[in-house]
Amino acid sequence: MSLALSTSWNTYRFNSGSKLLFEIKKLGFRAVELSFNLDQRMVEEILEQARKLEIAITSLHNYCPIPENLRRQEALPDCYSLAAVNEEERSKAVKYTKLTIDTAQRAEASVVVLHCGRVEIPDFTRQLINLYNQGLKEDASFLLLRAKMVQDRITRAADFLAQAINSLDELNAYAKDKGILLGIETRFYHNEIPNISEIGIILNKFPDSQIFYWHDTGHAQVTENLGLAKHKAYLDFYGKSLIGVHLHDILGCQDHRAPLTGNLDFNLLQPYLKAETIKVIEAHYPATSAALVKSRNFIAKLYNEK
């Protein structure tokens, strides 16, 4: 399977899906993941141009295309939460996820990557990262804030997780009908669903289904750096359900760097990856073209990809 690059790298530099895809082709990639910040017109251009350029579309990141009436900068993966207790919002989240599944089918992609919503509590992940960056990981201020975050989430999570499972139940049936798999992604912010234990709850709710685990290297390492869960634990617990990976590097808690520009050990993943596991480099700006070419060559050799 060809190593893919997420269009999240260059999507904001283009209003043309064709030009966006051509730039990625010039870097030597033969596959892409469509990111969550593409409007309908750009998606249509990419679908048409991908056939001409012989570029495979491996996966789509929800929501793709972006929900109507939203600007691209507003259309984040949780702009509508699959875990919302407000039924109007949750129904919108399900509606636009179904549209992404439809688009994945048209693109001949195999997986839609999902964020499963959030627990509606104040989130202090960035504040915790600020303390981490100041070298205060062992300080009382860091430890007390982390303990508060964990306790707040435990107290409030149940209703939101139940709503996420309700949404996934409907989406699982829809995805099965369309022949598309759903990848539940490792999260970055502490209030997001799922955390490490909730991944297991979701997978156990949907055995022999369309729902699998999607591992994100940077998010898992941030979680470890903040002392919330071990990176390797995600892989040990859910490696058998692994359908795909977002590969990006990290320095401290700054993620979405091109591989080889941080300090993540990508050998960590090797025992868990199969030939059919979808592998996507998900580097963001300001990663350079040269860095991505170097990353692609490194990852392709390490994981025996094309």
N, C-alpha and C positions, 0 to 999 in steps of 0.2 A: 504494500500500500504506500502511495506517495506521501511524503511529509508535507503537511499543509501550513499555510500562513494565514492567520486571521486578518481580515480586512480592517480590523480595529487599528492596525498600524498606520494606514494612510487614508482612511475614509474621510477625515475632516479636511484633508487637503484637496479634495475633489468634490465637485458636484456631478461628475460624470462617472457612471459605473464602468463604462468602457475604458476610460483613461486610468481609473483606479486599478482595474484588472491588468491592463497592459503593463503598468509599472511593476506589478508583482511578477508577471511573466518574465520580464527582463531580468529579474533577480535569479531566475532559474527554478522557481517553484512551479510544480505541475498540479497543485491542488490548493484549495482555499477553504477557509471557514467564513461564512457570511456573518458579520457582526451585527450587533443590535442597534446600530445607528445609521441604517440605510433606509431611505424612503422608497416608496413603491416604484418610482421611475428609475431610480438607480438599480434596484433589484431586477427589474425587467431588462435593463441594459446589460447587467452582469450575466443573467441567464442566457441571453442571446450571444453575448461575446464569448462566454466560456466555451460554448460549442465550437466557435470558430478558432479559438486559441488552443483548443484541446486541453482545457484546464478542468479538472474534476472538482466538484463541490462536495466536500466530505460531510459537512455539518452546518447547521445554522444555530446562531445564538439568539434565543428569544429576547425581545420581540423583533422579528424580521419578516416583512417590513415593519417600520415603526407604526404604532397606532395612529389612525387618522386624527387630524387636528392638533398634533403635537409637532413642535420643531425637533430637529435631529438632536440638538443638545439637551432637550428635555426627556427624550425617549430612552431613559435608562431601563435596565431589565426589571426593575421593581417600580416603574412608574405606575403600574397597577399591580397590586399584591395578590398573589394566588392564595395568601393566608388571611386576607382581609375579613374581618367580622362584618363589615359593611357589605351586604350582598350585592349591591349595585356595582361596587368596585370589584369584588371577586368575580362577578359575571363578566365584566369587561376583561379582566385578566385571562379568564378561560377563553373568551371569544377571540382575543388577539393571539393567544397561544395556538388555538386551532388554525388560525390563519397562517401562522408560522409553520405548522405541521403541513398544511396544504402546500405552502411554498417549498418546503423540503421535498415533498413528493414530486413536484414539478421539476425541481433542480436535480432529482435523482440522488439526493443526499440520503444518508442513512440515519442520522441522529439530529435531534433538536436538544440543545443544551439549555437547562432550566435553572433559574433562581426560583425558589419556592416561597418567596414572600418574606415577611419579617414579623417579629414580635413588636407590637406597638408600645415600646418603652423608649425613654431617652437613651441614645447610644453614645458611649464615651470611648469608643475604640480609638479615635484620633487623639483624645486627651491622654489615653494610656500610652499611645505611640510617642507622643511628645515627651512624656516622662522617660520612656525607654531610650529615646534619642539623647536625653540629657544624662544618661548613665545612672538612672535612679531605679533600675529594675529591682534592687534589693531594699529600696527605701520604703518606709512606712506609707508614704503618699501613694506609691505605685501599688503596693500590696492591698491597701484599704480600698482603693478605687477598683482594682480587679475583683476583689471579694464582693463589693457592692454590685458590680456588673453581673457577676455570676448569680448572686442571690436574686436580683431583680428579674433576671430572665427566667430562673426556675419558678418564681412566684407567678409569672404572667404567661408563660409559654403555652400552656395546655390548649386553650381555646384557639389560638392561632395555628398551632400544629394540626389540630383537628380540621380546621378550615383548609389548610394546605392539602391534607389527605383527601378531603372531599373533592377538591379541585383535581388532584392527581387521579382520583378514581374515574372522573369523567374524561380526563385527557388520555388516560391509559386506554380506555375503550375506543376513543376516537383515533388515537395513534395506531392501534391494532388494525383498525379498518383501513387505514392509509398505508400500512406497512412501514411505519417510522418508529424508531426507538427514541426513548427519552433519557437523557443523561442528567442526573441530579448532581449539581456541582458543589464542590467545597466552597464555603463562604469566607468572606473577608471580615465583614463587620459582625460584632458579637450579637447584635439583635437580629441578624438574618437567620432564616431557616433554609437548610438544616445545619445544626451544629454536629459535632462528631457522633454523638449518641443518636440524634434524630435521623441520621442517614440510615442507621440500622433499623430503626422503627419503621421508616418508610419502606425499605427493601423487604422487611418481613411482612409488611401489609400487602405487598404486591409480588408474591413469588410467581415464577414462571410467567412473567408479564413483559410489557414493553419497557419497563422502568429499570434502569441500571445506574451505576455510579460513574460520575465524571470527576476525575482528579485534577485539581489545580495546584501546581507546584508552589507558586508564590503565596497563595492564600494559606496553604497548609503550613508553609514555613513561617509566615507571620504569626499564625496561631501558636506555633511552637515557641517562637521568640518571645511572645507575650506570656508564656507559661500557661496557656489554656488547653493545649492538647499537643501530643507529639506528632510530628510530620509522618513518621514511619507508621504510627498507629492507624492512620487513615488507610494506608495501603495494606497493612496486616489484617485489619478488620474487613475491608471491603474489596480487596484485590480480586477476589473471585467474581465479583460483580462489575469489574472495571470494563467500561466500554470505550473510554477515550480520556485524553489528557491535554490540558493546557500547559505548555512548557514555556516558562519565563523565569528569568533570574531575579535575584533579590540582594540588596545591600541593606543591612539592618531590617527595616520594615518598608523599604522602598522597593516595590515589586514591579512587574511588567517590564523589566529590563530584558534586552536581548540576551539569550544564553551566552555565557563566557564573559559577561560584563558585570557579574556579581560574584557571590561566593557560595552558591548552591551546588551541592554535589549531585549531578544528574545520574551518577551511577546508582544512587539510592533506588531509582525506579526500575532499573533493568530487570530484576527478578520477577516483576509483576506485569511486564509488558509482553503481549503476544504480537504476532505478525499482524493480526487483524485489529489490534487496538488502534483507534484513530489518534494520531499524534499531530497536534497543532501548536506551532510557535505563536504565542499570543503576546508579542512585544508591542508596546505603545510608543508613540512619539515621546522623546526625541531619539529613539533608536535609529541609527543610520542604515543606509542601504548596505554599506560595507560590513557593518556589524551583523546584519541579518544574513548576508552571504556566508560569513564566517560561522555564524550560528547554525545555519542550515547544513553546512558541510560537517560540522562537529556532531550535531544530533543524528544526521543520516548515518554517519560512520558508527557512532556509539550504539544506535538501536537497529542497525542493519536495514535502513530505509533507503528508498530511491531518491 
